[in-house]
């Protein structure tokens, strides 16, 4: 029987579609803007859209503007700051390696989210969940190993960056989930939208101050590319809105595990937009990641 709680499934799928589109747009802007300039566009240009989303939600739902508990802020900062670092590392990895395979590394986020959920939230890991983690980890190793690995450490650098980025996204999911669920006395839709506004505000503020101090020319370049940046910002806010809606309804590990469908979407983007082939070995690795993470969410 359908229930409100089950809405996290379509919310997650829509968010994954939006995220693939946003990642592709950010990737194309990394050249002219640099890594942190391309990272900032999702926050700087996404923030105004998050305000629009929140206003619409409040008007439709009739909820008041909530006043969050003190516990809201540590969770929010964990989510916002972890996501900044993870997004920058993701773009670095995507420039070093195949778009599809980088996305596969990032999808170990689901496994890491389960682990962080156990550490921070006390989520129980059964032996089947441990098995799922092992299967998916083997898939990552198979995908990472390349013929001619004797060329040195540089061969695995993108893999390491991708895995660390995934850890950042996992911490971000746990942080934002913690923030959403402590917003009091409103619907889950309002709580999700409210958290998104503050999350993007913090991210925009931090990264804009950083760029002003270290690379002011990048901010000027961002404004000069406002048209593609606006579209990437909208897609980022759109995807984040649905991520937060899903996080309001179920644990972060469930959301980030189902988000593995992004690997399939990314394959389509890579094939039709970037003309990037995928080897049979990489395909086997990605398949094992899919099996492992699917088992994780099933048990």
C-alpha positions in Angstrom: 0.0 0.0 0.0 1.3 3.5 -0.9 2.2 5.7 2.1 3.6 9.2 2.4 6.8 7.8 3.7 7.3 6.0 0.4 7.6 9.4 -1.4 11.4 9.4 -0.6 11.8 6.9 -3.5 10.5 9.2 -6.4 12.0 12.2 -4.7 15.4 10.5 -4.7 15.1 9.5 -8.4 14.2 13.0 -9.5 17.1 14.4 -7.4 19.5 12.0 -9.0 18.4 13.1 -12.5 18.8 16.7 -11.6 22.2 16.1 -10.0 23.6 14.4 -13.2 22.5 17.4 -15.2 24.0 19.8 -12.7 27.3 17.9 -12.6 27.6 18.0 -16.4 27.0 21.7 -16.4 29.5 22.3 -13.7 32.1 20.2 -15.4 31.8 22.3 -18.6 32.4 25.4 -16.5 35.5 24.1 -14.7 37.8 25.2 -17.5 36.9 28.9 -17.6 36.2 29.2 -13.9 38.5 26.8 -12.2 37.5 24.2 -9.6 36.3 26.5 -6.9 34.7 28.9 -9.3 32.6 26.1 -10.8 31.9 24.8 -7.3 30.5 28.2 -6.2 28.0 28.5 -9.0 25.8 25.7 -7.6 25.6 27.7 -4.3 25.7 31.3 -5.5 23.2 30.9 -8.3 21.2 28.2 -6.5 20.6 30.2 -3.3 18.0 32.6 -4.9 16.1 29.6 -6.3 16.0 28.0 -2.9 14.3 31.1 -1.5 11.7 31.0 -4.3 11.1 27.3 -3.5 10.7 28.1 0.2 8.3 31.0 -0.3 6.1 28.8 -2.6 6.1 26.0 -0.1 5.1 28.2 2.8 2.3 29.9 0.8 0.9 26.5 -0.4 1.3 24.6 2.9 0.2 27.5 5.2 3.1 26.7 7.6 4.7 29.5 9.5 8.4 30.3 9.3 10.0 28.0 11.8 12.5 28.9 14.5 15.0 26.0 14.7 16.4 24.5 17.8 20.0 25.1 18.8 20.8 21.6 17.6 19.9 22.6 14.0 23.1 24.7 13.5 25.8 22.1 14.2 24.1 19.6 11.9 23.6 22.3 9.2 27.2 23.4 9.3 28.4 19.8 9.1 26.2 19.3 6.0 27.1 22.6 4.3 30.8 22.6 4.9 31.3 18.9 4.0 29.4 19.5 0.8 31.7 22.4 -0.3 34.8 20.3 0.1 33.2 17.3 -1.5 31.9 19.2 -4.5 35.4 20.7 -5.2 37.1 17.3 -5.0 34.4 15.8 -7.3 35.2 18.4 -10.0 38.9 17.7 -9.6 38.3 14.0 -10.0 36.0 14.5 -13.0 38.8 16.4 -14.8 41.2 13.6 -14.2 39.1 10.6 -15.0 36.0 9.4 -17.0 32.8 11.1 -16.0 31.1 7.7 -15.5 33.8 6.1 -13.5 34.2 9.1 -11.3 30.5 9.0 -10.6 31.0 5.3 -9.6 33.6 6.3 -7.1 31.3 9.0 -5.7 28.6 6.4 -5.3 30.6 4.7 -2.5 29.0 7.6 -0.7 26.1 5.3 0.0 28.3 2.8 1.8 30.1 5.5 3.7 26.8 7.1 4.7 25.7 3.8 6.2 29.0 3.7 8.2 28.7 7.3 9.3 25.0 6.7 10.2 26.2 3.9 12.5 28.8 6.2 14.1 26.7 9.3 14.5 23.1 8.0 14.6 23.6 4.5 16.0 22.2 2.8 12.8 22.6 -1.0 13.1 24.6 -2.8 10.6 23.5 -6.4 10.1 25.8 -9.0 8.5 23.9 -8.7 5.2 24.7 -4.9 5.2 28.3 -5.7 5.9 28.2 -8.2 2.9 26.7 -5.5 0.8 29.5 -3.1 1.7 32.2 -5.7 0.8 30.6 -6.4 -2.6 30.4 -2.7 -3.4 33.9 -2.1 -2.2 35.2 -4.9 -4.5 33.4 -3.2 -7.3 35.2 0.0 -6.6 38.6 -1.7 -6.5 38.0 -3.5 -9.8 36.9 -0.2 -11.4 40.0 1.6 -10.0 42.6 -1.0 -11.1 44.0 -0.2 -14.5 46.3 -2.0 -16.9 49.8 -0.5 -16.6 49.3 0.4 -13.0 53.1 0.3 -12.6 53.1 3.9 -13.9 52.9 5.1 -10.3 50.7 6.8 -7.8 49.3 9.2 -10.3 47.3 6.4 -11.7 45.2 6.1 -8.5 45.1 9.8 -7.6 41.6 10.3 -9.1 40.3 7.2 -7.3 41.5 8.6 -3.9 40.1 12.0 -4.6 36.8 10.5 -5.7 36.6 8.3 -2.5 37.4 11.3 -0.2 34.8 13.3 -2.1 32.3 10.5 -1.4 33.1 10.7 2.3 32.4 14.4 2.3 29.1 13.9 0.6 28.2 11.1 3.1 28.9 13.4 6.0 26.9 16.1 4.3 23.9 13.8 3.9 24.0 12.8 7.6 24.4 16.5 8.6 21.5 17.7 6.5 19.3 14.9 7.6 20.1 15.8 11.2 19.2 19.4 10.5 15.9 18.7 8.7 14.5 16.5 11.4 15.0 19.0 14.2 13.1 21.8 12.5 10.0 22.0 14.7 6.2 22.3 14.2 6.1 22.3 10.4 5.5 19.8 7.6 8.4 17.8 6.2 8.2 19.9 3.0 8.7 23.2 4.8 11.4 21.7 7.0 13.3 20.5 4.0 13.0 23.8 2.1 13.9 25.8 5.2 17.1 23.7 5.7 18.0 24.1 2.0 17.8 27.9 2.2 20.1 28.1 5.2 22.4 25.4 3.8 22.9 27.3 0.5 23.3 30.6 2.4 26.2 29.3 4.5 27.8 27.7 1.4 27.5 30.8 -0.7 28.8 33.0 2.1 31.9 30.8 2.9 32.9 30.1 -0.7 32.3 33.7 -1.9 34.5 35.1 0.9 37.2 32.6 0.0 37.1 33.6 -3.6 37.2 37.3 -2.8 40.3 36.7 -0.7 42.1 34.3 -2.9 40.8 34.7 -6.5 38.6 37.8 -7.0 39.0 37.5 -10.7 37.1 34.2 -10.6 34.0 36.0 -9.2 34.2 38.5 -12.0 34.4 35.6 -14.5 31.4 33.9 -12.8 29.3 37.0 -13.3 30.4 37.1 -16.9 29.2 33.6 -17.4 25.9 34.2 -15.6 23.7 32.5 -18.2 25.1 29.0 -18.0 25.8 29.5 -14.3 22.2 30.4 -13.7 21.0 27.2 -15.3 23.5 25.1 -13.3 22.5 26.9 -10.2 18.8 26.2 -10.9 19.5 22.5 -11.5 21.6 22.4 -8.3 18.8 23.9 -6.2 16.2 21.7 -7.9 18.2 18.6 -7.2 18.9 19.7 -3.6 15.3 20.4 -3.0 14.3 16.8 -3.8 17.3 15.4 -1.8 16.2 17.3 1.2 12.6 16.2 0.8 13.8 12.6 0.7 16.1 13.1 3.7 13.1 14.4 5.6 11.3 11.1 5.1 13.9 8.4 5.6 17.4 7.8 6.9 20.3 9.2 4.8 21.7 5.8 4.0 18.5 4.8 2.2 18.5 8.0 0.1 22.1 7.9 -0.9 21.9 4.2 -1.7 19.0 4.5 -4.1 20.8 7.5 -5.6 23.1 4.9 -7.3 20.7 5.2 -10.2 22.8 8.3 -11.0 25.5 5.9 -12.3 23.1 4.8 -15.1 22.1 8.4 -15.8 25.8 9.4 -15.9 26.5 6.6 -18.4 24.0 8.1 -20.8 25.4 11.6 -20.3 29.0 10.4 -20.9 28.1 8.4 -24.0 25.9 11.0 -25.7 27.6 14.2 -24.5 31.3 13.5 -23.7 31.7 10.5 -26.1 33.6 8.6 -23.3 33.8 4.8 -23.7 33.7 2.4 -20.7 35.8 -0.8 -20.7 34.3 -4.2 -19.9 36.3 -4.2 -16.6 34.9 -0.9 -15.6 31.5 -2.1 -16.4 31.9 -5.2 -14.2 33.1 -3.0 -11.4 30.1 -0.6 -11.7 27.8 -3.6 -11.8 29.2 -4.9 -8.5 28.7 -1.5 -7.0 25.1 -1.5 -8.1 24.6 -5.0 -6.6 26.3 -4.1 -3.3 24.4 -0.9 -2.8 21.1 -2.4 -3.9 21.6 -5.2 -1.3 22.4 -2.5 1.2 19.1 -0.8 0.7 17.1 -4.0 0.5 18.2 -5.3 3.9 
